[in-house]
């Protein structure tokens, strides 16, 4: 019995020792494994960017890629004309790296927010800087149809010279640090030809001296995108090559979109459309299309009863069989016009803000603009 006892005791001691060694090896493996995981995980420094309208949000994401975190201030379904940020949202912006807004009077809250940001270490970028903006009266519409209108629809599409030299003074306010002046050469993308507008849509009060809806023109949108790119390079110069490559890819896609838009216009039998608000003047400058806005430049500029009657009259006289609604604009007055004319509803997307359906469908600037091309193809047939 005694020898057996010693053998058993020895086996127990050896088992305990081996178990302890095994545990140590496993612990060492776990430590090594953890170290490997930490080595693989790299922290990517990102820029905290705040935008005001969807095209700027989309362009910022496309250009900045993984190096930006973009928040669009105007919520889904809202309107940049009338949106007001909360104090908490203004504090969030002040803690960010860049505030990118359209300008030209679009965002009613922008001036107050910029005043609040004074002294903060944040880059402020007016994306429309360098664009030759349309005056409101350049494409306003007067529904005084006592005279016969002669819409000369010769879709002259001058070359946009896609080798443009971009010249604009891109002034950034970068907090209490030095002012940043950017001189980029921008060839004027807009046509310089004179357009005779027989329709003068004067609602008696203009909230804009200039038309801010520049993103709806794919060629002018190139300037918006370039201003975003330049801001990112200023904030993160080590990623200049990536930001530039992403911008060039975006620019190429915008130029293709412009060509597709022009092809649709060239094939259309009409050149005039009725729409819920007068936000599409740049399509006249670029493609020769006439808008009849039921509301003014801002959706809050509602027409008088007489103006509604004139729109209906004009639609009947010119066989306009569609009324174009928008995704975030109240529909009541447009419904009245549609019903009186006996027209069909077609939807345009002004791209200022998404709606829930757009988010669910993962829409971007290009998918929404191509939907607009198809909607116009229907309305202008």
C-alpha positions in Angstrom: 0.0 0.0 0.0 2.7 2.4 0.9 4.6 2.3 -2.4 1.3 2.8 -4.2 0.5 5.8 -2.0 3.8 7.5 -3.0 3.2 6.9 -6.7 -0.3 8.4 -6.4 1.1 11.3 -4.5 3.7 11.9 -7.2 1.1 11.7 -10.0 -1.0 14.3 -8.2 2.0 16.7 -7.8 3.0 16.3 -11.4 -0.6 16.9 -12.6 -0.9 20.0 -10.5 2.4 21.3 -11.9 1.5 20.6 -15.5 -1.9 22.2 -15.0 -0.2 25.3 -13.6 2.2 25.5 -16.5 -0.7 25.1 -19.0 -2.6 27.9 -17.3 0.5 30.1 -17.5 0.9 29.4 -21.2 -2.7 30.2 -21.9 -2.4 33.4 -20.0 0.7 34.3 -21.9 -1.1 33.5 -25.2 -4.0 35.7 -24.1 -1.7 38.5 -23.3 0.2 38.1 -26.6 -3.1 37.9 -28.4 -4.3 41.1 -26.8 -1.1 42.8 -27.7 -1.5 41.8 -31.3 -5.1 43.1 -31.4 -3.9 46.4 -30.1 -1.2 46.5 -32.7 -3.8 45.9 -35.5 -6.2 48.5 -34.3 -5.1 52.0 -35.4 -6.9 55.1 -34.2 -7.8 57.2 -37.3 -7.9 60.9 -36.6 -11.1 62.4 -38.0 -12.5 65.8 -38.6 -15.8 66.8 -36.9 -17.7 68.5 -39.7 -21.1 70.2 -39.5 -23.2 71.0 -42.7 -26.5 72.6 -43.3 -28.0 71.0 -46.4 -27.9 67.5 -47.8 -25.7 68.1 -50.9 -22.9 69.5 -48.7 -23.3 66.6 -46.3 -23.0 64.1 -49.2 -20.1 65.9 -50.8 -18.2 66.1 -47.5 -18.6 62.4 -46.9 -17.6 61.5 -50.5 -14.5 63.7 -50.4 -13.5 63.1 -46.8 -14.1 59.4 -46.6 -13.1 57.8 -43.4 -11.3 60.9 -42.2 -14.5 62.9 -41.5 -17.5 62.6 -39.3 -20.2 64.7 -40.9 -23.4 65.9 -39.1 -26.1 67.7 -41.1 -27.7 70.2 -38.8 -31.1 70.5 -40.6 -33.0 67.4 -39.7 -34.6 64.9 -42.1 -37.8 66.4 -43.5 -37.0 70.0 -42.4 -36.4 73.1 -44.4 -33.1 75.0 -44.3 -35.0 78.3 -44.9 -36.8 78.1 -41.6 -34.7 75.8 -39.4 -33.3 77.1 -36.1 -30.7 75.1 -34.2 -31.0 74.6 -30.4 -28.4 76.0 -28.0 -27.1 72.5 -27.5 -26.6 72.1 -31.3 -24.8 75.4 -31.4 -22.4 74.2 -28.7 -21.8 71.0 -30.6 -20.8 73.0 -33.7 -18.5 75.2 -31.7 -16.7 72.0 -30.5 -16.2 70.8 -34.1 -13.5 71.3 -36.7 -15.5 72.8 -39.6 -18.9 74.5 -40.2 -19.8 74.3 -43.9 -22.9 76.2 -45.0 -24.3 77.1 -48.4 -24.7 80.9 -47.9 -26.5 83.3 -50.2 -29.2 83.8 -47.6 -30.4 80.2 -47.6 -29.9 79.4 -44.0 -31.7 81.9 -41.9 -29.8 80.8 -38.8 -26.3 81.0 -40.3 -25.3 84.6 -39.4 -26.3 84.2 -35.8 -24.5 80.9 -35.5 -21.3 82.4 -37.1 -21.5 85.2 -34.6 -21.7 82.7 -31.8 -18.6 80.8 -33.2 -16.5 83.9 -33.2 -13.3 83.2 -31.2 -13.8 79.4 -31.4 -11.1 77.3 -33.1 -13.4 76.2 -36.0 -13.1 76.6 -39.8 -16.1 78.4 -41.3 -16.7 77.7 -45.0 -19.3 79.4 -47.2 -19.5 76.7 -49.9 -21.1 79.0 -52.5 -18.1 81.3 -52.4 -16.8 81.9 -55.9 -20.1 81.2 -57.6 -21.7 83.9 -59.7 -25.1 83.9 -58.1 -28.4 84.8 -59.9 -30.2 87.8 -58.7 -33.8 87.0 -57.6 -35.2 89.2 -60.4 -33.1 87.4 -63.0 -35.5 84.5 -63.1 -38.5 85.8 -61.2 -41.9 85.1 -62.7 -44.7 87.5 -63.4 -48.0 85.8 -63.8 -49.4 88.7 -65.8 -50.2 86.8 -68.9 -52.0 89.5 -70.8 -49.3 89.1 -73.5 -48.5 86.0 -75.4 -45.2 84.4 -74.3 -42.7 83.2 -76.8 -40.5 80.6 -75.2 -37.6 80.3 -77.4 -36.4 76.8 -76.5 -33.2 76.4 -78.4 -31.2 74.2 -76.0 -27.8 75.8 -76.7 -25.5 74.0 -74.4 -22.2 75.8 -74.5 -19.2 73.8 -73.4 -18.5 74.0 -69.8 -14.8 73.9 -70.4 -14.2 71.1 -68.0 -10.6 72.2 -67.7 -11.9 75.2 -65.7 -9.5 77.3 -63.8 -11.3 78.0 -60.6 -10.8 81.5 -59.3 -12.5 82.4 -56.1 -11.5 84.1 -53.0 -12.2 81.4 -50.4 -12.0 83.3 -47.1 -12.2 81.1 -44.0 -12.7 82.4 -40.5 -10.6 80.1 -38.4 -11.3 81.3 -34.9 -8.8 83.6 -33.1 -6.0 82.2 -35.2 -4.9 83.7 -38.5 -7.4 84.4 -41.3 -7.1 81.9 -44.2 -7.5 83.3 -47.7 -7.7 80.9 -50.5 -7.4 82.0 -54.1 -8.7 79.4 -56.5 -9.3 80.1 -60.1 -12.9 79.4 -61.1 -14.0 79.8 -64.6 -17.6 81.0 -64.6 -19.7 78.0 -65.2 -22.9 79.9 -65.8 -24.0 81.0 -69.3 -23.6 84.7 -69.9 -26.3 84.8 -72.5 -29.3 87.1 -71.8 -32.6 85.3 -71.2 -35.9 87.1 -71.7 -38.3 86.1 -69.0 -41.9 86.9 -69.8 -43.1 85.6 -66.4 -42.4 87.8 -63.5 -43.4 86.1 -60.3 -43.4 88.9 -57.7 -44.9 88.0 -54.4 -44.4 91.5 -53.2 -41.7 90.5 -50.7 -38.4 88.9 -51.4 -36.4 87.3 -48.6 -33.5 86.8 -50.9 -31.6 89.2 -53.1 -29.8 86.2 -54.8 -30.9 82.7 -55.5 -29.1 80.3 -53.1 -30.1 77.0 -54.9 -26.8 76.6 -56.7 -26.4 72.8 -55.9 -29.2 72.0 -58.4 -26.8 72.9 -61.2 -24.3 70.0 -61.5 -21.6 72.3 -62.9 -22.0 74.9 -60.1 -22.0 72.0 -57.6 -18.4 71.4 -58.7 -17.4 74.7 -57.0 -19.3 73.7 -53.8 -17.4 70.4 -53.8 -14.0 72.1 -54.4 -14.6 74.5 -51.5 -15.2 71.5 -49.3 -12.1 69.8 -50.6 -10.0 72.8 -50.0 -11.3 73.1 -46.4 -10.4 69.5 -45.6 -6.9 70.0 -47.1 -6.4 73.0 -44.9 -7.4 71.1 -41.8 -5.6 67.9 -42.6 -2.9 68.6 -45.2 -1.4 65.1 -44.8 -4.5 63.7 -46.6 -4.3 66.1 -49.5 -3.8 63.4 -52.1 -6.8 61.4 -51.0 -9.1 64.4 -50.7 -8.0 65.6 -54.2 -8.6 62.2 -55.8 -12.0 61.9 -54.2 -12.9 65.4 -55.4 -11.8 64.6 -59.0 -14.0 61.5 -59.0 -16.9 63.5 -57.7 -16.3 66.2 -60.3 -16.3 63.7 -63.1 -19.6 62.3 -62.0 -21.1 65.8 -61.8 -20.0 66.5 -65.4 -21.6 63.3 -66.5 -24.8 64.3 -64.7 -24.8 67.6 -66.5 -24.5 65.8 -69.9 -27.4 63.5 -69.0 -29.5 66.5 -67.9 -28.9 68.3 -71.2 -29.8 65.2 -73.2 -33.2 65.0 -71.4 -33.8 68.7 -72.1 -32.9 68.4 -75.8 -35.4 65.6 -76.2 -38.3 67.4 -74.4 -41.2 68.9 -76.3 -41.9 71.6 -73.6 -39.5 73.9 -71.7 -41.8 75.1 -68.9 -42.9 73.4 -65.7 -45.1 74.4 -62.7 -43.5 73.7 -59.3 -44.4 74.3 -55.7 -41.7 76.8 -55.0 -39.4 78.9 -57.2 -36.1 77.2 -56.4 -35.0 76.1 -59.9 -33.8 79.3 -61.6 -30.3 77.8 -62.3 -31.9 75.3 -64.6 -33.0 78.2 -66.8 -29.4 79.5 -66.9 -27.9 76.1 -67.6 -30.6 74.4 -69.7 -33.1 77.0 -70.8 -36.0 75.6 -68.6 -38.7 78.0 -67.3 -40.1 77.4 -63.9 -43.4 78.7 -62.7 -43.1 78.7 -58.9 -46.4 78.6 -57.0 -44.6 80.0 -54.0 -41.6 82.3 -54.1 -37.9 81.6 -53.6 -38.7 80.6 -50.0 -41.7 78.3 -49.5 -43.0 80.9 -46.9 -43.5 83.4 -49.7 -47.1 82.4 -50.6 -48.9 83.7 -53.7 -52.1 85.8 -53.6 -55.4 84.5 -54.9 -54.9 86.5 -58.1 -51.5 85.0 -58.7 -52.9 81.5 -58.2 -55.6 82.3 -60.8 -52.9 83.5 -63.2 -50.9 80.3 -62.8 -53.9 78.2 -63.5 -54.7 80.4 -66.6 -51.2 80.0 -67.9 -51.2 76.3 -67.4 -54.4 75.9 -69.4 -53.2 78.2 -72.2 -49.9 76.3 -72.5 -51.2 72.8 -72.0 -49.1 72.2 -68.9 -50.5 68.9 -67.7 -48.3 68.3 -64.6 -47.7 70.1 -61.3 -44.4 69.3 -59.6 -44.5 68.8 -55.8 -41.4 68.7 -53.6 -40.5 66.4 -50.7 -40.4 68.9 -47.9 -42.7 71.7 -49.1 -46.4 72.0 -47.9 -48.7 70.8 -50.7 -52.0 72.6 -50.0 -51.7 75.4 -52.6 -50.1 73.2 -55.2 -53.0 70.7 -54.7 -55.4 73.6 -55.5 -53.6 74.4 -58.7 -53.3 70.8 -59.8 -57.0 70.2 -59.2 -58.1 73.3 -61.0 -55.9 72.5 -64.0 -56.8 68.8 -64.0 -53.1 68.1 -64.0 -51.1 65.1 -62.7 -48.7 65.3 -59.8 -45.0 64.6 -60.3 -42.4 64.9 -57.7 -39.2 66.9 -57.8 -36.5 66.7 -55.1 -34.9 70.0 -54.1 -32.2 68.1 -52.2 -32.1 70.7 -49.3 -33.0 67.9 -46.9 -33.8 64.2 -47.1 -37.1 62.6 -46.0 -37.3 59.3 -44.1 -37.9 57.4 -47.3 -34.7 58.8 -48.8 -32.7 57.6 -45.8 -34.2 54.2 -46.0 -33.3 53.9 -49.7 -29.8 55.1 -49.1 -30.2 57.9 -51.6 -27.3 60.3 -52.5 -27.0 63.5 -54.5 -26.7 61.6 -57.8 -29.6 59.2 -57.3 -31.9 62.1 -56.4 -30.8 64.2 -59.3 -31.3 61.4 -61.7 -34.8 61.0 -60.3 -35.3 64.7 -61.0 -34.3 64.1 -64.6 -36.9 61.4 -65.0 -39.6 63.5 -63.3 -38.8 66.4 -65.7 -38.8 64.0 -68.7 -42.4 63.3 -67.8 -43.5 66.9 -67.1 -41.9 68.2 -70.3 -43.3 65.7 -72.7 
